[in-house]
Amino acid sequence: MNLVKTYAGLTKEIYFLCLARTINSIGDFVFSLITLYLTLQLGMSAVSAGIFVSLAALISGPGVLLGGYLSDIMGKKTIIVGGQFLSSILIMSCIIWSGTIAVAYILIIVMFSISVTRPAYNSLLIKLSTGEKERKSAFSLMYLGANIGIAVGPLAAGFFMKNYINIVFASISIVFLLSTIIIISLVKVVDDKVFVKDKNESVNNQNTQHNSSLLTIILKRPLVAYFIIISFLNYFIYMQASFSIPIQMNSSFGENGAAYYGTVMTINAICVIILTTFILSITKKITAINSIAIGAIFYGLGFGILGLLDYSTNFIIVALSTILWTVGEILIQTNINLYIASRVPDTHQGRFNGLLLFVGCLGYTLSPYLTGIFINKIDIENVWFIISAFSLIYSVCMLSLLYLEKRSIRGKVNEELDF
């Protein structure tokens, strides 16, 4: 009960927004859906299906940038509702085109509309919460709910995917629609497009700030730009769970590699569900920067020990590794939005969150390609030591950001830092 109290005291709007995100994430597995539809329904080769998945990933980058911009201009709630409603209609339309290649192109458009809502979700959660501690609880709750949804959705769809694909399309459409209805009716937002931070602040100053270009705001906050750039390492490292670990499982366990990888993902899901609340309760007083730096160390330990598989193919090594890098995942993913939240005006939260997600898209896109080069040059076991080194570099970068920030405050160089 003490762990449950960690999420107590949040506003009902935050609870409903997290509930909507949880429901939304049940149907939020479009990447897998594209692959399964093309291979199981149309009999397409893995290589050809991979082209469509790459297109979906590529289009996500412009999607998050556009979503961030529109959420500041048109309103965060408006963009979430519009993006999810469009996704619901598009997925339902797949029933009409079922059995044709047109479904793949529709799902790519759905991926774009989903990506548009991502920065809006983050910036709206920031707006509805106040202070770093409350925001840490809010983002932790949303992260936990999203992971539960992601675990349940594909599991349920797997039973109907091959023979009842239209049921899958209809179910996902209904899920998106239900999430949208919750946001429309239960998440009340005041001044969604312009945030009045100081009641004595003049309307002219608000409008001036709201109309400032993204570049102008970035130049005034170089440390925020530095944070976004080094966050590339987070997404680059985390992508190893989806790319390099399956390769490692095949290398270590042969034809049973796929089954072992499934076990890895199960351990990851269980750890996220069990440990997220516990980790939040013991790190609530630790700042976002320090939490991320600690998380990066857990990344380094978790991925690094996979190099021991070169000497022993004991699955206990893999299980321990998964627990360690999952702890790192929880620490980083629940804190990565908090740094921007307290250092960027609300009028630009959407755009900065979109920029952070865009850097994430770059990390996810480049990681398989660059890691593939490493694997070709050296064996897979030695690659883990490189990933571990990147993790430690990421931790050091976060600590250097903390040092620069403290020096900036002491020297009064950047007076706009908001703690």
For each residue, the residues with C-beta under 8 A, 3 or more apart:
1: 4 5
2: 5 6 281
3: 6 277 278 281
4: 1 7 8 277
5: 1 2 8
6: 2 3 137 140 277 280 281 284
7: 4 10 137 140 141 277
8: 4 5
9: 134 137
10: 7 14 15 129 134 137 138 141
11: 14 15 128 129
12: 15 16 186
13: 16 17 128 186 187 188 189
14: 10 11 17 18 125 128 129 138 141
15: 10 11 12 18 19 141
16: 12 13 19 20 182 183 186 187
17: 13 14 20 21 121 124 125 128 142 183 187
18: 14 15 21 22 125 138 141 142 145
19: 15 16 22 23 145 182
20: 16 17 23 24 179 180 182 183 187
21: 17 18 24 25 121 142 145 146 149 179
22: 18 19 25 26 145 146 148 149
23: 19 20 26 149 175 178 179 182
24: 20 21 27 28 84 149 175 176 179
25: 21 22 28 145 146 147 148 149 150 153
26: 22 23 149 150 152 153 156 175
27: 24 91 153 171 172 173 175 176
28: 24 25 114 146 149 150 153
29: 32 33 150 153 154 157
30: 33 34 56 107 110 111 114
31: 34 35 53 56 57 111
32: 29 35 36 154
33: 29 30 36 37 107 157 168 172
34: 30 31 37 38 49 52 53 56 104 107 108 111
35: 31 32 38 39 49 50 53
36: 32 33 39 40 41 161
37: 33 34 40 41 42 103 104 107 165
38: 34 35 41 42 44 48 49 52 104
39: 35 36 42 43 44 45 46 49
40: 36 37 43 161 162
41: 36 37 38 99 162 165
42: 37 38 39 99 101
43: 39 40
44: 38 39 48 49
45: 39 48 49
46: 39 49 50
47: 50 51
48: 38 44 45 51 52
49: 34 35 38 39 44 45 46 52 53
50: 35 46 47 53 54
51: 47 48 54 55
52: 34 38 48 49 55 56 104 108
53: 31 34 35 49 50 56 57
54: 50 51 57 58
55: 51 52 58 59 108
56: 30 31 34 52 53 59 60 107 108 111
57: 31 53 54 60 111 361 364 365
58: 54 55 61 365
59: 55 56 62 63 108 111 112 115
60: 56 57 63 64 111 112 115 361
61: 58 64 65 115 358 361 362 365
62: 59 65 66 112
63: 59 60 66 67 111 112 113 114 115 116 118
64: 60 61 67 68 115 116 118 119 354 357 358 360 361
65: 61 62 68 69 354 355 358
66: 62 63 69 70 116 354
67: 63 64 70 71 79 83 115 116 117 118 119 120 350 354
68: 64 65 71 72 119 120 123 350 351 352 353 354 355 357
69: 65 66 72 73 350 351 354
70: 66 67 73 74 79 116 120 350
71: 67 68 74 75 76 78 79 119 120 123 124 349 350 354
72: 68 69 123 193 210 347 348 349 350 351
73: 69 70 193
74: 70 71 78 79 193
75: 71 78 79 189 192 193
76: 71 79 80 120 121 123 124 127 189 192 350
77: 80 81 120 124 183 187 189 192
78: 71 74 75 81 82 192
79: 67 70 71 74 75 76 82 83 116 117 120 350
80: 76 77 83 84 117 120 121 124 180 183
81: 77 78 84 85 180 183 184
82: 78 79 85 86
83: 67 79 80 86 87 113 114 116 117 120
84: 24 80 81 87 88 113 114 117 176 177 179 180 183
85: 81 82 88 89 176 177 180
86: 82 83 89 90 113
87: 83 84 90 91 110 113 114 176
88: 84 85 91 92 173 174 176 177 180
89: 85 86 92 93 173
90: 86 87 93 94 106 109 110 113
91: 27 87 88 94 106 107 110 169 172 173 176
92: 88 89 95 169 170 173
93: 89 90 96 97 106
94: 90 91 97 98 103 106 107 169
95: 92 98 166 169 170
96: 93
97: 93 94 100 102 103 106
98: 94 95 103 165 166 169
99: 41 42 103
100: 97 103
101: 42 104 105
102: 97 105 106
103: 37 94 97 98 99 100 106 107
104: 34 37 38 52 101 107 108
105: 101 102 108 109
106: 90 91 93 94 97 102 103 109 110
107: 30 33 34 37 56 91 94 103 104 110 111
108: 34 52 55 56 59 104 105 111 112
109: 90 105 106 112 113
110: 30 87 90 91 106 107 113 114
111: 30 31 34 56 57 59 60 63 107 108 114 115
112: 59 60 62 63 108 109 115 116
113: 63 83 84 86 87 90 109 110 116 117
114: 28 30 63 83 84 87 110 111 117 118
115: 59 60 61 63 64 67 111 112 118 357
116: 63 64 66 67 70 79 83 112 113 120
117: 67 79 80 83 84 113 114 120 121
118: 63 64 67 114 115 121 122 353 354 357
119: 64 67 68 71 122 123 350 351 353 354 356 357
120: 67 68 70 71 76 77 79 80 83 116 117 123 124 350
121: 17 21 76 80 117 118 124 125 142
122: 118 119 125 126 337 349 353 357
123: 68 71 72 76 119 120 126 127 346 349 350 353
124: 17 71 76 77 80 120 121 127 128 187 189 192
125: 14 17 18 121 122 128 129 135 138 139 142 337
126: 122 123 129 135 337 341 346 349 353
127: 76 123 124 189 192 195 346 349
128: 11 13 14 17 124 125 138 187 189
129: 10 11 14 125 126 134 135 137 138
130: 134 135
131: 134 135
132: 135 136 287 288 338 341 342
133: 136 137 284 285
134: 9 10 129 130 131 137 138
135: 125 126 129 130 131 132 138 139 337 338 341 342
136: 132 133 139 140 280 284 288 334 335 338
137: 6 7 9 10 129 133 134 140 141 280 284
138: 10 14 18 125 128 129 134 135 141 142
139: 125 135 136 142 143 334 335 337 338
140: 6 7 136 137 143 144 276 277 280 334
141: 7 10 14 15 18 137 138 144 145
142: 17 18 21 121 125 138 139 145 146
143: 139 140 146 147 276 330 333 334
144: 140 141 147 148 272 273 276 277
145: 18 19 21 22 25 141 142 148 149
146: 21 22 25 28 142 143 149 150
147: 25 143 144 150 151 269 272 273 276
148: 22 25 144 145 151 152 273
149: 21 22 23 24 25 26 28 145 146 152 153
150: 25 26 28 29 146 147 153 154
151: 147 148 154 155 269 273
152: 26 148 149 155 156
153: 25 26 27 28 29 149 150 156 157 172 175
154: 29 32 150 151 157 158
155: 151 152 158
156: 26 152 153 159 160 171
157: 29 33 153 154 160 161 168 171 172
158: 154 155 161
159: 156
160: 156 157 163 164 165 167 168 171
161: 36 40 157 158 164 165 168
162: 40 41 165
163: 160
164: 160 161 167 168
165: 37 41 98 160 161 162 168 169
166: 95 98 169 170
167: 160 164 170 171
168: 33 157 160 161 164 165 171 172
169: 91 92 94 95 98 165 166 172 173
170: 92 95 166 167 173 174
171: 27 156 157 160 167 168 174 175
172: 27 33 91 153 157 168 169 175 176
173: 27 88 89 91 92 169 170 176 177
174: 88 170 171 177 178
175: 23 24 26 27 153 171 172 178 179
176: 24 27 84 85 87 88 91 172 173 179 180
177: 84 85 88 173 174 180 181
178: 23 174 175 181 182
179: 20 21 23 24 84 175 176 182 183
180: 20 80 81 84 85 88 176 177 183 184
181: 177 178 184 185
182: 16 19 20 23 178 179 185 186 187
183: 16 17 20 77 80 81 84 179 180 186 187
184: 81 180 181 187
185: 181 182
186: 12 13 16 182 183
187: 13 16 17 20 77 124 128 182 183 184
188: 13
189: 13 75 76 77 124 127 128 192
190:
191: 194 195 196
192: 75 76 77 78 124 127 189
193: 72 73 74 75 210
194: 191 206 207 210 347
195: 127 191 345 346 347
196: 191 199 201 206
197: 201 345 346
198: 201
199: 196
200:
201: 196 197 198 205 206
202: 205 206
203: 206 207
204: 207 208
205: 201 202 208 209
206: 194 196 201 202 203 209 210 347
207: 194 203 204 210 211
208: 204 205 211 212
209: 205 206 212 345 347
210: 72 193 194 206 207 347
211: 207 208
212: 208 209 216 217 347 348
213: 216 217
214: 217 218 348 351 352 355
215: 218 219
216: 212 213 219 220
217: 212 213 214 220 221 344 345 348 352
218: 214 215 221 222 224 225
219: 215 216 222
220: 216 217 416
221: 217 218 224 225 343 344 414 416
222: 218 219 225 226 414
223: 226 227 343 401 404 405 408 414 417
224: 218 221 227 228 339 340 343 344 352
225: 218 221 222 228 229
226: 222 223 229 230 401 404
227: 223 224 230 231 339 340 401
228: 224 225 231 340 352 355 356 359
229: 225 226 232 359
230: 226 227 233 394 397 398 401
231: 227 228 234 235 336 356 359 360 363
232: 229 235 236 359 362 363
233: 230 236 237 296 363 390 391 393 394 397
234: 231 237 238 292 296 332 336 360 363 394
235: 231 232 238 239 359 360 361 362 363 364 367
236: 232 233 239 363 366 367 370 390
237: 233 234 240 296 299 303 367 387 390 391 394
238: 234 235 241 299 329 332 363
239: 235 236 242 243 363 364 367 368 371
240: 237 243 244 245 303 367 371 387
241: 238 244 245 264 268 325 329
242: 239 245 246
243: 239 240 246 247 367 368 371
244: 240 241 247 248 371 375 380 383 384 387
245: 240 241 242 248 249 261 264 306
246: 242 243 249 250 257 258 261
247: 243 244 250 251 375 380
248: 244 245 251 252 306 309 380 381 384
249: 245 246 252 253 257 258 260 261 264 318
250: 246 247 253 254 257 258
251: 247 248 257 309 380 381
252: 248 249 257 260 309 313 318
253: 249 250 256 257 260 313 315
254: 250 257
255:
256: 253 259 260
257: 246 249 250 251 252 253 254 260 261
258: 246 249 250 261 262
259: 256 262 263
260: 249 252 253 256 257 263 264 315 318
261: 245 246 249 257 258 264 265
262: 258 259 265 266
263: 259 260 266 267 315
264: 241 245 249 260 261 267 268 318 322
265: 261 262 268 269
266: 262 263 269 270
267: 263 264 270 271 319 322 323 326
268: 241 264 265 271 272 322 326 329
269: 147 151 265 266 272 273
270: 266 267 273 274
271: 267 268 274 275 322 323 326 327 330
272: 144 147 268 269 275 276 326 329 330
273: 144 147 148 151 269 270 276
274: 270 271 278
275: 271 272 278 279 326 327 330
276: 140 143 144 147 272 273 279 280 330 334
277: 3 4 6 7 140 144 280 281
278: 3 274 275 281 282
279: 275 276 282 283 327 330 331 334
280: 6 136 137 140 276 277 283 284 334
281: 2 3 6 277 278 284
282: 278 279
283: 279 280 286 291 294 331
284: 6 133 136 137 280 281
285: 133
286: 283 290 291 294
287: 132 290 291 402
288: 132 136 291 292 335 336 338 339
289: 292 293 339 398 399 401 402 405
290: 286 287 293 294 398 402
291: 283 286 287 288 294 295 331 332 334 335
292: 234 288 289 295 296 331 332 335 336 339 398
293: 289 290 296 297 395 398 399 402
294: 283 286 290 291 297 298 331 395
295: 291 292 298 299 327 328 329 330 331 332 335
296: 233 234 237 292 293 299 300 328 332 391 392 394 395 398
297: 293 294 300 301 328 391 392 395
298: 294 295 301 302 324 325 327 328 331
299: 237 238 295 296 302 303 325 328 329 332 387 388 391 394
300: 296 297 303 304 328 387 388 389 391 392 395
301: 297 298 304 305 324 325 328 388
302: 298 299 305 306 321 322 323 324 325 326 327 328
303: 237 240 299 300 306 321 325 384 387 388 391
304: 300 301 307 384 385 387 388 391
305: 301 302 308 317 320 321 324 384
306: 245 248 302 303 309 317 318 321 381 384
307: 304 310 381 382 384 385 388
308: 305 311 312 317 381
309: 248 251 252 306 312 313 317 318 381
310: 307 379 381 382
311: 308
312: 308 309 317
313: 252 253 309
314: 317
315: 253 260 263 318 319
316: 319 320
317: 305 306 308 309 312 314 320 321
318: 249 252 260 264 306 309 315 321 322
319: 267 315 316 322 323
320: 305 316 317 323 324
321: 302 303 305 306 317 318 324 325
322: 264 267 268 271 302 318 319 325 326
323: 267 271 302 319 320 326 327
324: 298 301 302 305 320 321 327 328
325: 241 298 299 301 302 303 321 322 328 329
326: 267 268 271 272 275 302 322 323 329 330
327: 271 275 279 295 298 302 323 324 330 331
328: 295 296 297 298 299 300 301 302 324 325 331 332 391
329: 238 241 268 272 295 299 325 326 332 333
330: 143 271 272 275 276 279 295 326 327 333 334
331: 279 283 291 292 294 295 298 327 328 334 335
332: 234 238 291 292 295 296 299 328 329 335 336
333: 143 329 330 336
334: 136 139 140 143 276 279 280 291 330 331
335: 136 139 288 291 292 295 331 332 338 339
336: 231 234 288 292 332 333 339 356
337: 122 125 126 135 139 340 341 353 356
338: 132 135 136 139 288 335 341 342
339: 224 227 288 289 292 335 336 342 343
340: 224 227 228 337 343 344 349 352 353 356
341: 126 132 135 337 338 344 349
342: 132 135 338 339 418 419
343: 221 223 224 339 340 417 418
344: 217 221 224 340 341 348 349 352
345: 195 197 209 217 348 349
346: 123 126 127 195 197 349
347: 72 194 195 206 209 210 212
348: 72 212 214 217 344 345 351 352
349: 71 72 122 123 126 127 340 341 344 345 346 352 353
350: 67 68 69 70 71 72 76 79 119 120 123 353 354
351: 68 69 72 119 214 348 354 355
352: 68 214 217 224 228 340 344 348 349 355 356
353: 68 118 119 122 123 126 337 340 349 350 356 357
354: 64 65 66 67 68 69 71 118 119 350 351 357 358
355: 65 68 214 228 351 352 358 359
356: 119 228 231 336 337 340 352 353 359 360
357: 64 68 115 118 119 122 353 354 360 361
358: 61 64 65 354 355 361 362
359: 228 229 231 232 235 355 356 362 363
360: 64 231 234 235 356 357 363 364
361: 57 60 61 64 235 357 358 364 365
362: 61 232 235 358 359 365 366
363: 231 232 233 234 235 236 238 239 359 360 366 367
364: 57 235 239 360 361 367
365: 57 58 61 361 362 368 369
366: 236 362 363 369 370
367: 235 236 237 239 240 243 363 364 370 371
368: 239 243 365 371 372
369: 365 366 372 373
370: 236 366 367 373 374
371: 239 240 243 244 367 368 374 375 383 387
372: 368 369 375 376
373: 369 370 376 377
374: 370 371 377 378 383 386
375: 244 247 371 372 378 379 380 383
376: 372 373
377: 373 374
378: 374 375 382 383
379: 310 375 382 383
380: 244 247 248 251 375 383 384
381: 248 251 306 307 308 309 310 384
382: 307 310 378 379 385 386
383: 244 371 374 375 378 379 380 386 387
384: 244 248 303 304 305 306 307 380 381 387 388
385: 304 307 382 388 389
386: 374 382 383 389 390
387: 237 240 244 299 300 303 304 371 383 384 390 391
388: 299 300 301 303 304 307 384 385 391 392
389: 300 385 386 392 393
390: 233 236 237 386 387 393 394
391: 233 237 296 297 299 300 303 304 328 387 388 394 395
392: 296 297 300 388 389 395 396
393: 233 389 390 396 397
394: 230 233 234 237 296 299 390 391 397 398
395: 293 294 296 297 300 391 392 398 399
396: 392 393 399 400
397: 230 233 393 394 400 401
398: 230 289 290 292 293 296 394 395 401 402
399: 289 293 395 396 402 403
400: 396 397 403 404
401: 223 226 227 230 289 397 398 404 405
402: 287 289 290 293 398 399 405 406
403: 399 400 406 407
404: 223 226 400 401 407 408
405: 223 289 401 402 408 409 417
406: 402 403 409 410
407: 403 404 410 411 413
408: 223 404 405 411 413 414 417
409: 405 406 412 414 417
410: 406 407
411: 407 408
412: 409 415
413: 407 408
414: 221 222 223 408 409 417
415: 412
416: 220 221
417: 223 343 405 408 409 414
418: 342 343
419: 342
